[in-house]
Amino acid sequence: MSGVQPYHEITEIARSLSEPLTSAELSAALDRVEYLFEIIPPELQEPVEQLAAQLRRKLAQAAD
């Protein structure tokens, strides 16, 4: 986990949801969230899963 700041990254990704993002950006953010999900403490996994779900919805909408 050297150099990884999961709390900071999760916060930045959540903030980016209010901006228009391309499918590629959404996909990259989702990949990052899924990686971070694996390394964060269990008590933070539920909110991060909600963030991942939001990213999946936005990605599905962008594909339409």
C-alpha positions in Angstrom: 0.0 0.0 0.0 3.0 2.2 -0.3 2.2 5.6 -1.8 -1.5 4.8 -2.0 -3.8 7.2 -0.1 -7.2 5.5 -0.3 -9.1 8.1 1.7 -7.8 10.9 -0.4 -8.4 9.0 -3.7 -11.9 8.0 -2.7 -12.8 11.6 -1.8 -11.5 12.9 -5.1 -13.4 10.3 -7.1 -16.6 11.1 -5.2 -16.1 14.8 -5.9 -15.6 14.1 -9.6 -19.1 12.6 -9.9 -20.5 16.1 -10.1 -18.5 16.8 -13.2 -19.2 15.5 -16.7 -17.0 12.5 -17.2 -16.3 10.4 -20.3 -16.9 6.7 -20.4 -13.2 6.2 -20.2 -12.9 8.4 -17.2 -15.8 6.6 -15.5 -14.3 3.2 -16.2 -10.9 4.3 -14.9 -12.5 5.7 -11.7 -14.5 2.5 -11.2 -11.3 0.4 -11.7 -9.6 2.5 -9.1 -12.5 2.3 -6.6 -12.6 -1.5 -7.0 -8.9 -1.7 -6.2 -9.2 0.6 -3.2 -12.1 -1.4 -2.0 -9.7 -4.3 -1.5 -7.3 -2.4 0.7 -9.5 -0.3 2.9 -10.8 -1.3 6.3 -14.0 -3.2 6.4 -15.9 -0.3 8.1 -15.4 1.8 5.0 -16.3 -0.8 2.4 -20.1 -0.1 2.4 -19.7 3.6 1.5 -17.1 2.7 -1.1 -19.4 0.1 -2.6 -22.1 2.8 -2.9 -19.6 4.9 -4.7 -18.9 2.0 -7.1 -22.6 1.6 -7.7 -22.9 5.2 -8.6 -20.0 4.9 -11.0 -21.6 1.8 -12.6 -24.9 3.6 -13.1 -23.2 6.6 -14.7 -21.1 4.3 -16.9 -24.3 2.5 -18.0 -26.0 5.8 -18.8 -22.9 7.0 -20.8 -23.1 3.8 -22.9 -26.7 4.5 -23.9 
